[in-house]
Amino acid sequence: MYDLPHVLLCSILAVAAGADSYRAIVRFMDARLPWLRANSAMTWAKAPSHTGLRKILLGLDQAAVEQALRRQSQCALAAQEAGQIVTVALDGKTLRDSLDRAKGVSALQWLAAFTTSGQRLVLGQVAWGSGEKGYEINAVQRLIEELGMEGVLFTLDALH
């Protein structure tokens, strides 16, 4: 009933508009369903429920989605004007409240690579669960290698 391309389109638009939960994404869809039907090939009679949306999105292959988004952003970078210097910032963050000492769970740490010039795109991201800073250096090296970008100026914080 709900085709995946339109579910993804609506979810991305909702998150870009500030939605931060499944319920908020569904509220966005409900409020804009007539516009979405008029401006796309969407034929839905109504938006999915928040539990239905969750089931659809959790059924996605996360690695495949990540790779598709990386390819899309790299294509957008390749389309930039020739001779323009591309700068990519790499920055690691710790997810607040993800540490649980009682359960022995380390804080989730996240590293993102994003362009700071031109289109300002997120090019890729990796996560790791250790609280040690040495793992961030390994994550930086892995992400740079995975991005496979040549002729790019990378910026990092003082740790690197």
PyMOL CGO cylinders between C-alpha atoms (Angstrom):
from pymol import cmd
from pymol.cgo import CYLINDER

trace = [
    CYLINDER, 0.00, 0.00, 0.00, 2.79, 2.43, 0.89, 0.3, 1, 1, 1, 1, 1, 1,
    CYLINDER, 2.79, 2.43, 0.89, 5.53, 2.53, -1.73, 0.3, 1, 1, 1, 1, 1, 1,
    CYLINDER, 5.53, 2.53, -1.73, 9.05, 2.88, -0.37, 0.3, 1, 1, 1, 1, 1, 1,
    CYLINDER, 9.05, 2.88, -0.37, 10.16, 5.86, -2.52, 0.3, 1, 1, 1, 1, 1, 1,
    CYLINDER, 10.16, 5.86, -2.52, 7.30, 8.01, -1.23, 0.3, 1, 1, 1, 1, 1, 1,
    CYLINDER, 7.30, 8.01, -1.23, 7.79, 6.84, 2.36, 0.3, 1, 1, 1, 1, 1, 1,
    CYLINDER, 7.79, 6.84, 2.36, 11.45, 7.88, 2.12, 0.3, 1, 1, 1, 1, 1, 1,
    CYLINDER, 11.45, 7.88, 2.12, 10.60, 11.18, 0.40, 0.3, 1, 1, 1, 1, 1, 1,
    CYLINDER, 10.60, 11.18, 0.40, 8.05, 12.09, 3.07, 0.3, 1, 1, 1, 1, 1, 1,
    CYLINDER, 8.05, 12.09, 3.07, 10.38, 11.01, 5.89, 0.3, 1, 1, 1, 1, 1, 1,
    CYLINDER, 10.38, 11.01, 5.89, 13.29, 13.05, 4.55, 0.3, 1, 1, 1, 1, 1, 1,
    CYLINDER, 13.29, 13.05, 4.55, 11.10, 16.12, 4.01, 0.3, 1, 1, 1, 1, 1, 1,
    CYLINDER, 11.10, 16.12, 4.01, 9.64, 15.76, 7.51, 0.3, 1, 1, 1, 1, 1, 1,
    CYLINDER, 9.64, 15.76, 7.51, 13.05, 15.46, 9.17, 0.3, 1, 1, 1, 1, 1, 1,
    CYLINDER, 13.05, 15.46, 9.17, 14.33, 18.42, 7.15, 0.3, 1, 1, 1, 1, 1, 1,
    CYLINDER, 14.33, 18.42, 7.15, 11.32, 20.36, 8.46, 0.3, 1, 1, 1, 1, 1, 1,
    CYLINDER, 11.32, 20.36, 8.46, 12.18, 19.48, 12.06, 0.3, 1, 1, 1, 1, 1, 1,
    CYLINDER, 12.18, 19.48, 12.06, 10.37, 16.18, 12.74, 0.3, 1, 1, 1, 1, 1, 1,
    CYLINDER, 10.37, 16.18, 12.74, 12.22, 14.15, 15.36, 0.3, 1, 1, 1, 1, 1, 1,
    CYLINDER, 12.22, 14.15, 15.36, 9.98, 11.12, 15.90, 0.3, 1, 1, 1, 1, 1, 1,
    CYLINDER, 9.98, 11.12, 15.90, 7.80, 8.70, 13.96, 0.3, 1, 1, 1, 1, 1, 1,
    CYLINDER, 7.80, 8.70, 13.96, 4.71, 10.50, 15.23, 0.3, 1, 1, 1, 1, 1, 1,
    CYLINDER, 4.71, 10.50, 15.23, 6.08, 13.86, 14.07, 0.3, 1, 1, 1, 1, 1, 1,
    CYLINDER, 6.08, 13.86, 14.07, 6.83, 12.44, 10.61, 0.3, 1, 1, 1, 1, 1, 1,
    CYLINDER, 6.83, 12.44, 10.61, 3.26, 11.11, 10.35, 0.3, 1, 1, 1, 1, 1, 1,
    CYLINDER, 3.26, 11.11, 10.35, 1.87, 14.51, 11.49, 0.3, 1, 1, 1, 1, 1, 1,
    CYLINDER, 1.87, 14.51, 11.49, 3.95, 16.13, 8.73, 0.3, 1, 1, 1, 1, 1, 1,
    CYLINDER, 3.95, 16.13, 8.73, 2.55, 13.65, 6.18, 0.3, 1, 1, 1, 1, 1, 1,
    CYLINDER, 2.55, 13.65, 6.18, -1.04, 14.20, 7.37, 0.3, 1, 1, 1, 1, 1, 1,
    CYLINDER, -1.04, 14.20, 7.37, -0.72, 17.97, 7.17, 0.3, 1, 1, 1, 1, 1, 1,
    CYLINDER, -0.72, 17.97, 7.17, 0.82, 17.94, 3.69, 0.3, 1, 1, 1, 1, 1, 1,
    CYLINDER, 0.82, 17.94, 3.69, -0.80, 14.91, 2.08, 0.3, 1, 1, 1, 1, 1, 1,
    CYLINDER, -0.80, 14.91, 2.08, -2.87, 16.93, -0.45, 0.3, 1, 1, 1, 1, 1, 1,
    CYLINDER, -2.87, 16.93, -0.45, 0.25, 18.86, -1.50, 0.3, 1, 1, 1, 1, 1, 1,
    CYLINDER, 0.25, 18.86, -1.50, 2.32, 15.66, -1.71, 0.3, 1, 1, 1, 1, 1, 1,
    CYLINDER, 2.32, 15.66, -1.71, -0.35, 13.99, -3.89, 0.3, 1, 1, 1, 1, 1, 1,
    CYLINDER, -0.35, 13.99, -3.89, -0.54, 17.06, -6.16, 0.3, 1, 1, 1, 1, 1, 1,
    CYLINDER, -0.54, 17.06, -6.16, 3.23, 17.38, -6.57, 0.3, 1, 1, 1, 1, 1, 1,
    CYLINDER, 3.23, 17.38, -6.57, 4.28, 13.76, -6.87, 0.3, 1, 1, 1, 1, 1, 1,
    CYLINDER, 4.28, 13.76, -6.87, 2.88, 10.49, -8.12, 0.3, 1, 1, 1, 1, 1, 1,
    CYLINDER, 2.88, 10.49, -8.12, 1.73, 9.59, -4.60, 0.3, 1, 1, 1, 1, 1, 1,
    CYLINDER, 1.73, 9.59, -4.60, -1.71, 7.96, -4.51, 0.3, 1, 1, 1, 1, 1, 1,
    CYLINDER, -1.71, 7.96, -4.51, -2.07, 7.29, -0.78, 0.3, 1, 1, 1, 1, 1, 1,
    CYLINDER, -2.07, 7.29, -0.78, -5.52, 7.79, 0.71, 0.3, 1, 1, 1, 1, 1, 1,
    CYLINDER, -5.52, 7.79, 0.71, -3.92, 8.49, 4.08, 0.3, 1, 1, 1, 1, 1, 1,
    CYLINDER, -3.92, 8.49, 4.08, -0.50, 8.47, 5.73, 0.3, 1, 1, 1, 1, 1, 1,
    CYLINDER, -0.50, 8.47, 5.73, 0.70, 5.31, 7.47, 0.3, 1, 1, 1, 1, 1, 1,
    CYLINDER, 0.70, 5.31, 7.47, 0.38, 5.05, 11.23, 0.3, 1, 1, 1, 1, 1, 1,
    CYLINDER, 0.38, 5.05, 11.23, 3.47, 5.84, 13.27, 0.3, 1, 1, 1, 1, 1, 1,
    CYLINDER, 3.47, 5.84, 13.27, 3.90, 2.12, 14.06, 0.3, 1, 1, 1, 1, 1, 1,
    CYLINDER, 3.90, 2.12, 14.06, 3.52, 1.24, 10.37, 0.3, 1, 1, 1, 1, 1, 1,
    CYLINDER, 3.52, 1.24, 10.37, 6.07, 3.88, 9.42, 0.3, 1, 1, 1, 1, 1, 1,
    CYLINDER, 6.07, 3.88, 9.42, 8.46, 2.54, 12.05, 0.3, 1, 1, 1, 1, 1, 1,
    CYLINDER, 8.46, 2.54, 12.05, 8.09, -0.99, 10.70, 0.3, 1, 1, 1, 1, 1, 1,
    CYLINDER, 8.09, -0.99, 10.70, 8.76, 0.18, 7.13, 0.3, 1, 1, 1, 1, 1, 1,
    CYLINDER, 8.76, 0.18, 7.13, 11.85, 2.20, 8.08, 0.3, 1, 1, 1, 1, 1, 1,
    CYLINDER, 11.85, 2.20, 8.08, 13.28, -0.48, 10.39, 0.3, 1, 1, 1, 1, 1, 1,
    CYLINDER, 13.28, -0.48, 10.39, 12.95, -2.96, 7.52, 0.3, 1, 1, 1, 1, 1, 1,
    CYLINDER, 12.95, -2.96, 7.52, 15.45, -1.01, 5.43, 0.3, 1, 1, 1, 1, 1, 1,
    CYLINDER, 15.45, -1.01, 5.43, 19.00, -2.24, 5.01, 0.3, 1, 1, 1, 1, 1, 1,
    CYLINDER, 19.00, -2.24, 5.01, 20.82, 0.55, 6.89, 0.3, 1, 1, 1, 1, 1, 1,
    CYLINDER, 20.82, 0.55, 6.89, 24.14, -0.08, 5.17, 0.3, 1, 1, 1, 1, 1, 1,
    CYLINDER, 24.14, -0.08, 5.17, 22.50, 0.11, 1.72, 0.3, 1, 1, 1, 1, 1, 1,
    CYLINDER, 22.50, 0.11, 1.72, 20.78, 3.39, 2.61, 0.3, 1, 1, 1, 1, 1, 1,
    CYLINDER, 20.78, 3.39, 2.61, 24.07, 4.81, 3.91, 0.3, 1, 1, 1, 1, 1, 1,
    CYLINDER, 24.07, 4.81, 3.91, 25.87, 3.81, 0.69, 0.3, 1, 1, 1, 1, 1, 1,
    CYLINDER, 25.87, 3.81, 0.69, 23.11, 5.27, -1.49, 0.3, 1, 1, 1, 1, 1, 1,
    CYLINDER, 23.11, 5.27, -1.49, 23.26, 8.58, 0.37, 0.3, 1, 1, 1, 1, 1, 1,
    CYLINDER, 23.26, 8.58, 0.37, 27.07, 8.62, 0.10, 0.3, 1, 1, 1, 1, 1, 1,
    CYLINDER, 27.07, 8.62, 0.10, 26.88, 8.02, -3.68, 0.3, 1, 1, 1, 1, 1, 1,
    CYLINDER, 26.88, 8.02, -3.68, 24.30, 10.79, -4.04, 0.3, 1, 1, 1, 1, 1, 1,
    CYLINDER, 24.30, 10.79, -4.04, 26.37, 13.32, -2.12, 0.3, 1, 1, 1, 1, 1, 1,
    CYLINDER, 26.37, 13.32, -2.12, 29.54, 12.38, -4.03, 0.3, 1, 1, 1, 1, 1, 1,
    CYLINDER, 29.54, 12.38, -4.03, 27.70, 12.87, -7.33, 0.3, 1, 1, 1, 1, 1, 1,
    CYLINDER, 27.70, 12.87, -7.33, 26.55, 16.29, -6.12, 0.3, 1, 1, 1, 1, 1, 1,
    CYLINDER, 26.55, 16.29, -6.12, 30.15, 17.15, -5.22, 0.3, 1, 1, 1, 1, 1, 1,
    CYLINDER, 30.15, 17.15, -5.22, 31.39, 16.01, -8.63, 0.3, 1, 1, 1, 1, 1, 1,
    CYLINDER, 31.39, 16.01, -8.63, 28.90, 18.38, -10.26, 0.3, 1, 1, 1, 1, 1, 1,
    CYLINDER, 28.90, 18.38, -10.26, 30.48, 21.42, -8.58, 0.3, 1, 1, 1, 1, 1, 1,
    CYLINDER, 30.48, 21.42, -8.58, 32.38, 23.90, -10.67, 0.3, 1, 1, 1, 1, 1, 1,
    CYLINDER, 32.38, 23.90, -10.67, 35.80, 22.74, -11.81, 0.3, 1, 1, 1, 1, 1, 1,
    CYLINDER, 35.80, 22.74, -11.81, 38.68, 24.28, -9.90, 0.3, 1, 1, 1, 1, 1, 1,
    CYLINDER, 38.68, 24.28, -9.90, 36.66, 24.90, -6.74, 0.3, 1, 1, 1, 1, 1, 1,
    CYLINDER, 36.66, 24.90, -6.74, 38.41, 23.62, -3.62, 0.3, 1, 1, 1, 1, 1, 1,
    CYLINDER, 38.41, 23.62, -3.62, 36.33, 21.11, -1.71, 0.3, 1, 1, 1, 1, 1, 1,
    CYLINDER, 36.33, 21.11, -1.71, 36.80, 21.14, 2.06, 0.3, 1, 1, 1, 1, 1, 1,
    CYLINDER, 36.80, 21.14, 2.06, 35.52, 18.34, 4.26, 0.3, 1, 1, 1, 1, 1, 1,
    CYLINDER, 35.52, 18.34, 4.26, 35.25, 18.68, 8.02, 0.3, 1, 1, 1, 1, 1, 1,
    CYLINDER, 35.25, 18.68, 8.02, 35.40, 15.58, 10.20, 0.3, 1, 1, 1, 1, 1, 1,
    CYLINDER, 35.40, 15.58, 10.20, 33.95, 15.90, 13.66, 0.3, 1, 1, 1, 1, 1, 1,
    CYLINDER, 33.95, 15.90, 13.66, 33.17, 13.38, 16.36, 0.3, 1, 1, 1, 1, 1, 1,
    CYLINDER, 33.17, 13.38, 16.36, 30.41, 13.72, 18.93, 0.3, 1, 1, 1, 1, 1, 1,
    CYLINDER, 30.41, 13.72, 18.93, 29.20, 11.69, 21.88, 0.3, 1, 1, 1, 1, 1, 1,
    CYLINDER, 29.20, 11.69, 21.88, 25.48, 10.98, 22.03, 0.3, 1, 1, 1, 1, 1, 1,
    CYLINDER, 25.48, 10.98, 22.03, 24.12, 12.53, 25.19, 0.3, 1, 1, 1, 1, 1, 1,
    CYLINDER, 24.12, 12.53, 25.19, 22.62, 10.11, 27.74, 0.3, 1, 1, 1, 1, 1, 1,
    CYLINDER, 22.62, 10.11, 27.74, 23.86, 7.03, 25.83, 0.3, 1, 1, 1, 1, 1, 1,
    CYLINDER, 23.86, 7.03, 25.83, 26.22, 5.96, 28.64, 0.3, 1, 1, 1, 1, 1, 1,
    CYLINDER, 26.22, 5.96, 28.64, 24.71, 3.45, 31.05, 0.3, 1, 1, 1, 1, 1, 1,
    CYLINDER, 24.71, 3.45, 31.05, 27.22, 2.40, 33.70, 0.3, 1, 1, 1, 1, 1, 1,
    CYLINDER, 27.22, 2.40, 33.70, 24.68, 0.20, 35.47, 0.3, 1, 1, 1, 1, 1, 1,
    CYLINDER, 24.68, 0.20, 35.47, 24.30, -1.94, 32.34, 0.3, 1, 1, 1, 1, 1, 1,
    CYLINDER, 24.30, -1.94, 32.34, 27.94, -1.60, 31.32, 0.3, 1, 1, 1, 1, 1, 1,
    CYLINDER, 27.94, -1.60, 31.32, 27.04, 0.19, 28.08, 0.3, 1, 1, 1, 1, 1, 1,
    CYLINDER, 27.04, 0.19, 28.08, 29.59, 2.67, 26.72, 0.3, 1, 1, 1, 1, 1, 1,
    CYLINDER, 29.59, 2.67, 26.72, 28.53, 6.01, 25.32, 0.3, 1, 1, 1, 1, 1, 1,
    CYLINDER, 28.53, 6.01, 25.32, 27.72, 5.98, 21.61, 0.3, 1, 1, 1, 1, 1, 1,
    CYLINDER, 27.72, 5.98, 21.61, 30.16, 8.08, 19.67, 0.3, 1, 1, 1, 1, 1, 1,
    CYLINDER, 30.16, 8.08, 19.67, 29.56, 9.36, 16.18, 0.3, 1, 1, 1, 1, 1, 1,
    CYLINDER, 29.56, 9.36, 16.18, 31.89, 10.74, 13.52, 0.3, 1, 1, 1, 1, 1, 1,
    CYLINDER, 31.89, 10.74, 13.52, 30.51, 12.72, 10.58, 0.3, 1, 1, 1, 1, 1, 1,
    CYLINDER, 30.51, 12.72, 10.58, 32.18, 14.02, 7.43, 0.3, 1, 1, 1, 1, 1, 1,
    CYLINDER, 32.18, 14.02, 7.43, 30.56, 17.04, 5.83, 0.3, 1, 1, 1, 1, 1, 1,
    CYLINDER, 30.56, 17.04, 5.83, 31.49, 19.60, 3.21, 0.3, 1, 1, 1, 1, 1, 1,
    CYLINDER, 31.49, 19.60, 3.21, 32.02, 23.10, 4.50, 0.3, 1, 1, 1, 1, 1, 1,
    CYLINDER, 32.02, 23.10, 4.50, 32.04, 24.80, 1.12, 0.3, 1, 1, 1, 1, 1, 1,
    CYLINDER, 32.04, 24.80, 1.12, 29.54, 24.73, -1.70, 0.3, 1, 1, 1, 1, 1, 1,
    CYLINDER, 29.54, 24.73, -1.70, 26.58, 22.49, -1.07, 0.3, 1, 1, 1, 1, 1, 1,
    CYLINDER, 26.58, 22.49, -1.07, 27.21, 21.69, 2.62, 0.3, 1, 1, 1, 1, 1, 1,
    CYLINDER, 27.21, 21.69, 2.62, 26.45, 17.99, 2.43, 0.3, 1, 1, 1, 1, 1, 1,
    CYLINDER, 26.45, 17.99, 2.43, 26.94, 15.19, 4.93, 0.3, 1, 1, 1, 1, 1, 1,
    CYLINDER, 26.94, 15.19, 4.93, 29.13, 12.76, 3.05, 0.3, 1, 1, 1, 1, 1, 1,
    CYLINDER, 29.13, 12.76, 3.05, 29.26, 9.91, 5.52, 0.3, 1, 1, 1, 1, 1, 1,
    CYLINDER, 29.26, 9.91, 5.52, 29.19, 8.91, 9.13, 0.3, 1, 1, 1, 1, 1, 1,
    CYLINDER, 29.19, 8.91, 9.13, 30.35, 6.09, 11.35, 0.3, 1, 1, 1, 1, 1, 1,
    CYLINDER, 30.35, 6.09, 11.35, 29.55, 5.17, 14.93, 0.3, 1, 1, 1, 1, 1, 1,
    CYLINDER, 29.55, 5.17, 14.93, 31.42, 3.31, 17.62, 0.3, 1, 1, 1, 1, 1, 1,
    CYLINDER, 31.42, 3.31, 17.62, 30.56, 2.50, 21.21, 0.3, 1, 1, 1, 1, 1, 1,
    CYLINDER, 30.56, 2.50, 21.21, 33.81, 2.99, 23.09, 0.3, 1, 1, 1, 1, 1, 1,
    CYLINDER, 33.81, 2.99, 23.09, 34.46, 5.99, 25.25, 0.3, 1, 1, 1, 1, 1, 1,
    CYLINDER, 34.46, 5.99, 25.25, 38.19, 6.00, 24.44, 0.3, 1, 1, 1, 1, 1, 1,
    CYLINDER, 38.19, 6.00, 24.44, 39.49, 8.77, 22.19, 0.3, 1, 1, 1, 1, 1, 1,
    CYLINDER, 39.49, 8.77, 22.19, 41.86, 6.44, 20.30, 0.3, 1, 1, 1, 1, 1, 1,
    CYLINDER, 41.86, 6.44, 20.30, 38.90, 4.88, 18.53, 0.3, 1, 1, 1, 1, 1, 1,
    CYLINDER, 38.90, 4.88, 18.53, 38.02, 8.23, 16.95, 0.3, 1, 1, 1, 1, 1, 1,
    CYLINDER, 38.02, 8.23, 16.95, 41.35, 8.29, 15.14, 0.3, 1, 1, 1, 1, 1, 1,
    CYLINDER, 41.35, 8.29, 15.14, 40.64, 4.84, 13.70, 0.3, 1, 1, 1, 1, 1, 1,
    CYLINDER, 40.64, 4.84, 13.70, 37.14, 5.98, 12.71, 0.3, 1, 1, 1, 1, 1, 1,
    CYLINDER, 37.14, 5.98, 12.71, 38.57, 9.05, 10.94, 0.3, 1, 1, 1, 1, 1, 1,
    CYLINDER, 38.57, 9.05, 10.94, 41.00, 6.90, 8.96, 0.3, 1, 1, 1, 1, 1, 1,
    CYLINDER, 41.00, 6.90, 8.96, 38.25, 4.44, 8.06, 0.3, 1, 1, 1, 1, 1, 1,
    CYLINDER, 38.25, 4.44, 8.06, 35.83, 7.17, 6.95, 0.3, 1, 1, 1, 1, 1, 1,
    CYLINDER, 35.83, 7.17, 6.95, 38.42, 8.96, 4.82, 0.3, 1, 1, 1, 1, 1, 1,
    CYLINDER, 38.42, 8.96, 4.82, 39.28, 5.65, 3.16, 0.3, 1, 1, 1, 1, 1, 1,
    CYLINDER, 39.28, 5.65, 3.16, 35.60, 4.78, 2.60, 0.3, 1, 1, 1, 1, 1, 1,
    CYLINDER, 35.60, 4.78, 2.60, 34.88, 8.18, 1.07, 0.3, 1, 1, 1, 1, 1, 1,
    CYLINDER, 34.88, 8.18, 1.07, 37.72, 7.65, -1.42, 0.3, 1, 1, 1, 1, 1, 1,
    CYLINDER, 37.72, 7.65, -1.42, 38.02, 11.34, -2.20, 0.3, 1, 1, 1, 1, 1, 1,
    CYLINDER, 38.02, 11.34, -2.20, 41.14, 12.76, -3.80, 0.3, 1, 1, 1, 1, 1, 1,
    CYLINDER, 41.14, 12.76, -3.80, 42.11, 16.41, -4.02, 0.3, 1, 1, 1, 1, 1, 1,
    CYLINDER, 42.11, 16.41, -4.02, 40.04, 17.27, -0.95, 0.3, 1, 1, 1, 1, 1, 1,
    CYLINDER, 40.04, 17.27, -0.95, 41.15, 19.35, 2.01, 0.3, 1, 1, 1, 1, 1, 1,
    CYLINDER, 41.15, 19.35, 2.01, 40.12, 17.63, 5.26, 0.3, 1, 1, 1, 1, 1, 1,
    CYLINDER, 40.12, 17.63, 5.26, 39.84, 19.56, 8.51, 0.3, 1, 1, 1, 1, 1, 1,
    CYLINDER, 39.84, 19.56, 8.51, 39.82, 17.93, 11.94, 0.3, 1, 1, 1, 1, 1, 1,
    CYLINDER, 39.82, 17.93, 11.94, 39.99, 19.04, 15.54, 0.3, 1, 1, 1, 1, 1, 1,
    CYLINDER, 39.99, 19.04, 15.54, 43.12, 19.19, 17.69, 0.3, 1, 1, 1, 1, 1, 1,
    CYLINDER, 43.12, 19.19, 17.69, 42.98, 15.47, 18.56, 0.3, 1, 1, 1, 1, 1, 1,
    CYLINDER, 42.98, 15.47, 18.56, 44.15, 14.59, 15.06, 0.3, 1, 1, 1, 1, 1, 1,
]
cmd.load_cgo(trace, "trace")
